[in-house]
């Protein structure tokens, strides 16, 4: 290839790269004034390169004007440097004033351009392979001197910003300096013929890399998505160099292996054909990948939009049942079949279920997931399920933390409320018990019937006061092994059973690790609550049995609890019991919380009402 043609092609390539990069900057940085200035720098670089092409084709006047417009390049770059540095810790009043006067910088550059044009700032000569080449003369030296001064000022401002800023902005400035040094090395060869050194400007052939590296150094830490493009571009460049090297090697040894026709083909033609094939391969890479994915995984297309949609819908869940329901719906929509989802936020065994199922379970090392029943599904369905399970595992971890924070906040507010309620309850207990005692003493002289009626209501009022003090007070526990049979035998005489059958299905050695007094309170509240519902019905029955791992169940065959009460069952002052104050179950829950356990209501064990108590096992 002729050297003058190579120079022309590189100028055109530089202009094309500069225009593409500038258009991208304008599109991506519509609200960033400094990035628009950088885009202006790229446009002026493109015009400057077009000036050289114009000179090459004999359009001397147009080419001279475009080349002598080069003071606008460092002016745009200085404007960019002012906006880039004058942010955050680098913001200064003098930079604000300079930014407001930026118009005068552009007017000064245009004035230098006018002086250069009127003073014959350049001429066209021929040397070496060039029949038309621009060199500076006369006022053109003032033009190039002004260009250098503005460029030095811009880089001096960046150097000051490098000392002031930190983090990514400081890294961007360092990248700009590296790109600037590279550009200076390349552009210096353009000046040599103007100085009487008629050397071919070999470094100018690499000029397309300067504008790309400069812009990439700036936006790499400001617009992180550009790194994906840079990764592809670097891959393309490396593949190009590899192909060029292989073609050069093949051309040099082809004659020795009898391939004389190949050896006679000019290297530049082989390189051109290779570049076309490489470009075609890169263009077809993504479509071929999609085609292969459809062949290997038919019927399941996963893309960023679908994954973002999954994440968005999963993030709407506020509790475990809702998360499971959303996950099953998303999977059904994607797979076209019913797929179950099981979430196990506590350590428990994952029992097998019929059909395909995704199981996410908590482990001390973190959330994990596995697929169950996916042996007979297509590879596409299994791939989609694995990806979904990974997203669901991440969401389970986030939901767990969110629920923990909400529970901690609930406990904090509850404790604050209990402190206030405790002070109020203590004051009310003091004020109420004095008149109650007076009423009790005054009833001593009444008839037995009236005295019993008054004493019954006084006991009810005293029970209510005691419950208020228990619920609002500080519950301290001292756990120890408690033998359950002897404890229940001691509680039997305290209740008026009235024919209710009490069945205690406990081994003689059954024990719980709990506070004896608090456990007694729990059982009294639950048994008293159950008796109030089954005492007046035929064949009333209450049963207590022990489960595994510190579990105790209290059953009764009274009326089932209405569904609308289940969500508020353990809140204070919620009661269906006639004459009840609604504090019994609330006190039980507070006691269980103090033990580190919990109480739950169940209706799936063959009884209308079951309260299941869980106490942590005795530490070893």
Helices and strands as residue ranges (DSSP letters): H 3-28, H 33-56, H 60-68, H 71-85, G 88-90, H 93-100, H 102-118, E 122-127, E 130-136, H 140-164, H 167-191, G 192-195, G 202-206, H 208-219, H 226-253, G 255-257, H 260-264, H 267-296, H 304-314, H 320-335, E 340-344, E 357-363, E 366-372, H 379-442, G 443-445, H 448-472, E 480-483, H 484-492, E 501-505, E 511-514, H 516-534, E 541-546, E 551-556, H 563-566, H 584-595, E 598-602, E 609-614
